[in-house]
């Protein structure tokens, strides 16, 4: 199943993209991120683990991201417990001086084939919306 959320932020695309690429800043931007460990980064590829707070307790994911300039691709090798697969992309569109429309797309497969995909998709949309708004606020604050 695919989920998409987007938000327009009054900052240049390059600034917003740079904030999303900086994994070490995620705990200061997102209130549910407890920790991030960057295992490898070469300016294009990032391997990381991230622990987030969830209602059922902390979840640690492991993934790789590919930094493509106006897109940031994600593949998780260790997914949240309810998922057997998660991948996605953020895209950053807009004129050089802004505003920027950031679009978060996620493709997921639930571990339990009988689980309610639509219900999970709604929860995931909420997380994506919260993350987009948090990054938008952080980018607006840094841009002032």
Phi, psi and omega per residue, in radians:
X1 nan 2.590 3.122
X2 -1.985 2.517 3.093
X3 -2.281 2.417 3.134
X4 -2.361 2.354 2.997
X5 -2.383 2.614 3.073
X6 -2.559 2.784 -3.102
X7 -2.622 2.482 3.049
X8 -1.805 2.289 -3.069
X9 -2.183 2.381 -3.082
X10 -1.452 1.065 3.040
X11 -2.461 2.777 3.107
X12 -1.134 2.579 -3.133
X13 -0.971 -0.704 -3.106
X14 -1.095 -0.659 3.124
X15 -1.189 -0.760 -3.132
X16 -1.174 -0.760 3.106
X17 -1.028 -0.793 -3.133
X18 -1.047 -0.685 3.122
X19 -1.124 -0.784 3.109
X20 -1.110 -0.614 -3.120
X21 -1.250 -0.414 -3.064
X22 -1.468 1.496 -3.086
X23 -1.012 -0.579 -3.100
X24 -1.176 -0.293 3.094
X25 -1.573 -0.169 -3.089
X26 -0.979 -0.728 3.135
X27 -1.094 -0.487 3.109
X28 -1.433 -0.386 -3.127
X29 -1.560 -0.720 -3.048
X30 -1.909 2.124 -3.063
X31 -1.186 -0.303 -3.138
X32 -1.654 -0.093 3.121
X33 -1.488 2.019 -3.135
X34 -1.470 -0.706 -3.126
X35 -2.796 2.728 3.061
X36 -2.380 2.357 3.008
X37 -2.151 2.073 3.093
X38 -1.505 2.043 -3.105
X39 -1.548 -0.521 -3.137
X40 -2.780 2.426 3.048
X41 -2.691 2.268 3.126
X42 -2.240 0.303 -3.115
X43 1.600 -0.345 3.095
X44 -2.106 -0.756 -3.095
X45 -2.017 2.410 3.098
X46 -2.268 2.224 2.988
X47 -1.935 2.395 -3.004
X48 -2.693 2.846 2.860
X49 -2.126 2.579 -3.132
X50 -2.477 2.292 3.080
X51 -1.893 2.231 -3.123
X52 -2.140 2.643 3.054
X53 -1.440 2.308 3.067
X54 -2.341 2.812 -3.126
X55 -0.955 -0.578 3.129
X56 -1.505 0.041 -3.115
X57 2.068 3.075 -3.108
X58 -1.102 2.500 3.054
X59 -2.175 2.334 3.080
X60 -1.977 2.216 3.097
X61 -1.971 2.743 3.052
X62 -2.294 2.339 -3.106
X63 -2.734 3.137 3.078
X64 -2.233 2.426 3.042
X65 -2.149 2.551 3.103
X66 -2.029 2.080 -3.098
X67 -1.572 1.909 -3.015
X68 -1.979 0.386 3.066
X69 1.565 -1.187 3.081
X70 -1.950 0.126 3.093
X71 -2.520 2.599 3.127
X72 -2.300 1.878 -3.086
X73 -1.626 2.560 -3.079
X74 -2.300 2.389 2.968
X75 -2.363 2.186 3.137
X76 -1.746 2.214 3.093
X77 -1.582 -0.575 2.980
X78 -1.990 1.943 -3.026
X79 -1.681 2.935 2.942
X80 -0.984 2.665 -3.011
X81 -0.946 -0.571 -3.082
X82 -1.345 -0.171 -3.006
X83 -1.948 2.559 2.975
X84 -1.751 -0.317 3.105
X85 -2.693 2.478 3.050
X86 -2.599 2.258 3.008
X87 -2.586 2.865 -3.110
X88 -3.074 -3.025 -3.121
X89 -2.688 2.530 2.902
X90 -1.905 2.354 3.028
X91 -2.100 2.609 -3.040
X92 -2.228 1.864 -3.072
X93 -2.094 2.408 3.080
X94 2.769 2.925 3.103
X95 -1.179 2.797 -3.055
X96 -0.914 -0.572 -3.129
X97 -1.636 -0.021 3.135
X98 1.642 3.054 0.015
X99 -1.267 2.949 -3.111
X100 -2.073 2.320 2.967
X101 -1.740 2.045 3.078
X102 -1.780 2.298 -3.098
X103 -2.095 2.197 3.116
X104 -1.886 2.071 3.099
X105 -2.043 2.369 3.094
X106 -2.309 2.409 3.014
X107 -2.028 2.263 -3.104
X108 -2.430 2.746 3.018
X109 -2.261 2.185 3.126
X110 -1.287 2.521 3.121
X111 -1.140 -0.730 -3.138
X112 -1.608 1.955 -3.094
X113 -1.126 -0.278 3.127
X114 -1.658 -0.026 -3.123
X115 -1.231 2.760 -3.098
X116 -1.417 1.741 -3.128
X117 -1.048 -0.727 -3.102
X118 -1.114 -0.692 3.109
X119 -1.113 -0.818 3.120
X120 -1.098 -0.714 3.125
X121 -1.033 -0.674 3.098
X122 -1.120 -0.718 3.096
X123 -1.128 -0.783 -3.141
X124 -1.091 -0.724 3.080
X125 -1.018 -0.702 3.110
X126 -1.087 -0.766 3.093
X127 -1.098 -0.781 -3.136
X128 -1.090 -0.762 3.135
X129 -1.079 -0.799 3.119
X130 -1.043 -0.786 -3.140
X131 -1.116 -0.771 3.110
X132 -1.036 -0.797 -3.131
X133 -1.146 -0.696 3.126
X134 -1.133 -0.775 3.099
X135 -1.163 -0.658 3.096
X136 -1.063 -0.785 3.121
X137 -1.111 -0.774 3.132
X138 -1.104 -0.701 3.135
X139 -1.195 -0.733 3.100
X140 -1.082 -0.724 -3.141
X141 -1.119 -0.768 -3.134
X142 -1.212 -0.496 -3.073
X143 -1.359 -0.366 -3.061
X144 -1.050 nan nan
